[in-house]
Amino acid sequence: MFANYLIGLREGLEASLVVVILVAYLVRSDRRHLLPHIWAGVAAAVAISLGFGALLTFGPRGLTFEAQEAIGGTLSIVAVGFVTWMIFWMARSARGLSGELRGKIDVAATQAKRGSLVLVAMLAVGREGLETALFLWAATQAAARDNASTTAPLLGALLGLLTAVALGALVYRGTLRLNLGTFFAWTGGFLILVAAGVLSYGIHDLQEAGILPGLHNLAFDVSHLIDPSGWVAALLKGTLNFSPATTWLEAIAWTAYVVPVMFLFVRQLRRPAGHAAASATTSAPTTRQGA
């Protein structure tokens, strides 16, 4: 549940900061009449994300077990790709995000079609929404496979999203200074481990589907030390997607992902330019006017 809370918090905070930047810039530049276009874009992004989540949930039903496992494994690997891209993109682009969005608003606001503002907000927020839906779907599939609660991942993500919205409101009102460098560094490192667990789960699904070999070739089985139905196993599963019985292919995929990705992420943070971008602090707009 904590891992999904973190997913919701991080993705929700990115989306919230985008909305804060868009709204604050329009308010500061005395273009309040354009705010409904921003909120329409946000609403469209939320609707698309929910629809995508529903499609993932109900689409595979009625298929054979092997087909469901093949789809689940493939989408889990796709989710890992999206999350990995998101981690590196935010570490690299956090500092320039505000200026980039303001430039897009200026271009959209000068065009005759105000629908372009809707598109700016929808694309900026929708990316995080689609990534969240895909990653949460993978998490609920993993929980269902282990006969665990499928509502816990959704509840954790919802709490994370609500926390992110509250933080975004505080940032806008000027009562909170958020150090994005520290936040994205710590959450990025942890999410790499979470993504590795989802990758391992995706590999297992493909093994269940018969696409990949080695389903019964275990690298280790610590079920006698960690009760699969106990709280320790539930904690490890909920945070890192760790399975007490792991195949060789799962273990190799986990290691082959974590080692290079963690190395590149740490190197990205330590680069002079990247470090400066990551350590930038996003503060609230000085305006006290409401949106």
C-alpha positions in Angstrom: 0.0 0.0 0.0 2.9 2.4 0.8 4.4 1.9 -2.7 1.1 2.8 -4.3 0.7 5.8 -1.9 4.1 6.9 -3.1 3.1 6.5 -6.7 -0.1 8.5 -6.2 1.8 11.2 -4.2 4.6 11.6 -6.8 2.4 11.5 -9.9 -0.3 13.6 -8.2 2.3 16.1 -7.1 3.7 16.5 -10.6 0.2 17.1 -11.9 -0.7 19.4 -9.1 2.4 21.5 -9.7 1.6 21.7 -13.3 -1.9 23.0 -12.5 -0.4 25.5 -9.9 2.0 26.9 -12.5 -0.7 27.2 -15.2 -3.3 28.8 -12.9 -0.8 31.1 -11.1 0.6 32.4 -14.4 -2.9 33.2 -15.8 -3.8 35.0 -12.5 -0.6 37.0 -12.5 -0.9 38.0 -16.1 -4.5 39.1 -15.6 -6.0 36.5 -17.8 -8.4 34.9 -15.3 -11.0 34.6 -18.1 -8.9 31.7 -19.5 -9.0 29.7 -16.3 -12.1 27.7 -17.3 -10.1 26.3 -20.3 -7.4 25.1 -17.9 -9.9 23.3 -15.7 -11.6 21.8 -18.7 -8.3 20.3 -19.8 -7.7 19.0 -16.3 -11.2 17.4 -16.2 -10.6 15.8 -19.6 -7.3 14.4 -18.5 -8.9 12.9 -15.4 -11.8 11.4 -17.5 -9.3 9.9 -20.0 -7.2 8.4 -17.2 -10.2 6.8 -15.5 -11.4 5.5 -18.8 -8.0 4.0 -19.5 -8.0 2.3 -16.1 -11.5 0.9 -16.7 -10.4 -0.4 -20.1 -7.4 -2.2 -18.5 -9.6 -3.6 -15.8 -12.5 -4.9 -17.8 -11.0 -5.3 -21.3 -9.2 -8.6 -20.7 -12.1 -10.4 -19.1 -13.5 -13.3 -21.0 -10.1 -14.2 -22.4 -8.3 -17.4 -21.7 -5.9 -17.5 -18.7 -2.9 -17.6 -20.9 -4.1 -14.5 -22.9 -4.8 -12.6 -19.7 -1.4 -13.4 -18.3 0.3 -12.4 -21.6 -1.5 -9.1 -21.6 -0.8 -8.5 -17.9 2.9 -9.3 -18.3 3.3 -7.1 -21.4 1.5 -4.1 -19.8 3.5 -4.5 -16.6 6.7 -4.2 -18.6 5.2 -1.2 -20.4 4.4 0.4 -17.1 8.0 -0.1 -15.9 9.1 1.7 -19.1 6.8 4.7 -18.5 7.7 5.0 -14.8 11.5 4.8 -15.6 11.1 7.5 -18.2 9.1 9.7 -15.7 11.8 9.3 -13.0 14.6 10.5 -15.3 12.5 13.2 -17.0 11.5 14.8 -13.8 15.1 14.6 -12.4 16.3 16.4 -15.6 13.5 18.8 -16.2 12.2 20.0 -12.8 13.9 23.4 -13.0 12.8 24.3 -16.5 9.2 23.0 -16.1 7.7 26.3 -15.1 9.2 28.3 -17.9 8.2 25.6 -20.5 4.6 25.7 -19.4 4.4 29.5 -19.3 5.7 29.6 -22.9 3.0 27.1 -24.0 0.3 29.2 -22.3 1.5 32.4 -24.0 1.4 30.7 -27.4 -2.0 29.1 -26.8 -3.5 32.3 -25.4 -2.6 34.3 -28.5 -4.2 31.9 -30.8 -7.8 32.3 -32.0 -8.8 28.8 -30.8 -8.9 28.8 -27.0 -9.2 25.0 -27.2 -5.4 24.9 -27.4 -5.3 25.9 -23.7 -7.5 22.9 -23.0 -5.1 20.8 -24.9 -2.0 22.2 -23.0 -3.6 21.4 -19.6 -4.9 18.0 -20.8 -1.6 16.8 -22.1 0.4 18.1 -19.1 -1.9 16.4 -16.6 -3.0 13.5 -18.6 0.6 12.0 -18.9 0.7 11.5 -15.2 -2.8 10.2 -15.1 -2.2 7.5 -17.7 1.1 6.5 -16.1 -0.7 6.2 -12.7 -3.5 4.1 -14.2 -1.2 1.7 -15.9 1.1 1.3 -12.8 -1.9 0.8 -10.5 -3.4 -1.8 -12.8 -0.2 -3.7 -12.6 -0.2 -3.4 -8.8 -3.8 -4.7 -8.5 -3.0 -7.6 -10.8 -0.1 -8.6 -8.6 -2.3 -8.4 -5.5 -5.0 -10.5 -7.2 -2.4 -13.2 -8.2 -1.3 -13.5 -4.5 -4.9 -13.5 -3.2 -4.3 -10.2 -1.5 -6.7 -7.2 -1.3 -7.0 -5.5 -4.6 -8.5 -2.4 -3.0 -5.3 -1.7 -0.9 -3.3 -0.5 -3.9 -6.2 1.8 -5.1 -6.7 3.1 -1.6 -3.0 3.8 -1.2 -2.9 5.7 -4.5 -6.0 7.6 -3.7 -4.5 8.8 -0.4 -1.4 9.8 -2.2 -3.3 11.8 -4.8 -5.3 13.5 -2.1 -2.1 14.4 -0.2 -0.6 15.7 -3.5 -3.7 17.9 -4.1 -3.4 19.3 -0.6 0.3 20.0 -1.0 -0.4 21.7 -4.4 -3.0 23.9 -2.7 -0.6 24.9 0.0 2.1 25.6 -2.5 -0.3 27.9 -4.4 -1.4 29.7 -1.2 2.2 30.4 -0.2 2.3 28.4 3.0 4.7 25.7 1.9 8.0 25.6 0.1 8.7 22.3 -1.4 12.2 21.1 -2.2 11.7 19.2 -5.4 15.3 18.1 -5.5 15.1 16.1 -2.2 11.6 14.9 -3.0 12.3 13.6 -6.5 15.7 12.1 -5.5 14.4 10.0 -2.6 11.1 9.0 -4.3 12.9 8.3 -7.6 15.4 5.9 -5.9 12.6 4.1 -4.2 10.4 3.9 -7.3 13.2 2.2 -9.2 13.0 -0.6 -6.7 9.2 -0.7 -7.0 9.5 -0.7 -10.8 11.9 -3.6 -10.6 9.4 -5.5 -8.6 6.7 -4.8 -11.2 9.1 -5.9 -13.9 9.7 -9.2 -12.0 5.9 -9.7 -11.7 5.5 -9.0 -15.5 8.2 -11.6 -16.3 6.3 -14.1 -14.0 3.1 -13.4 -15.9 4.8 -14.1 -19.2 6.1 -17.3 -17.7 2.6 -18.2 -16.6 1.4 -17.6 -20.2 4.0 -19.9 -21.6 5.8 -17.2 -23.5 8.9 -17.3 -21.4 10.4 -20.5 -19.9 11.6 -21.4 -16.4 8.3 -21.1 -14.5 9.3 -23.8 -12.1 13.1 -23.1 -12.1 13.4 -21.2 -8.8 16.4 -19.0 -7.9 15.4 -19.1 -4.3 12.4 -20.0 -2.1 12.3 -18.5 1.4 8.8 -19.4 2.1 10.0 -21.4 5.1 11.5 -18.1 6.5 8.9 -15.6 5.3 5.4 -16.9 5.5 3.7 -15.9 2.2 0.5 -15.2 4.1 2.2 -13.3 6.9 2.6 -9.5 7.5 6.3 -9.5 6.5 5.5 -11.0 3.1 2.6 -8.6 2.7 4.8 -5.6 3.6 7.5 -6.7 1.1 4.9 -7.5 -1.6 3.1 -4.2 -1.1 6.2 -2.1 -1.3 8.7 -3.9 -3.5 6.5 -6.7 -5.2 8.9 -9.2 -3.5 7.9 -12.8 -3.8 9.3 -15.4 -1.4 9.5 -17.9 -4.3 11.3 -16.2 -7.3 12.3 -17.8 -10.5 15.8 -17.4 -12.0 14.4 -15.3 -14.9 12.6 -13.0 -12.5 15.7 -12.6 -10.3 17.9 -11.9 -13.4 15.4 -9.3 -14.8 15.2 -7.6 -11.4 19.0 -7.3 -11.1 19.5 -6.4 -14.7 17.1 -3.5 -14.2 18.0 -2.2 -10.8 21.8 -2.1 -11.2 22.1 0.0 -14.4 19.0 2.2 -13.8 20.0 3.0 -10.2 23.6 3.8 -11.4 22.3 6.1 -14.2 19.8 7.8 -11.8 22.5 8.6 -9.2 24.8 9.8 -11.9 22.1 12.1 -13.2 21.6 13.6 -9.8 25.3 14.2 -9.3 25.9 15.9 -12.6 26.5 19.7 -12.1 23.6 20.7 -14.4 21.3 17.9 -13.4 22.0 18.6 -9.7 21.2 22.2 -10.1 18.0 21.4 -11.8 17.0 18.8 -9.3 17.8 21.0 -6.3 15.7 23.8 -7.4 13.0 24.7 -5.0 9.5 25.4 -6.2 7.9 28.1 -4.1 4.3 29.4 -4.1 3.3 32.4 -6.3 3.3 35.5 -4.2 -0.3 36.4 -5.3 -2.9 35.9 -2.7 -5.7 35.9 -5.2 -7.7 32.8 -5.6 -8.0 30.9 -8.8 
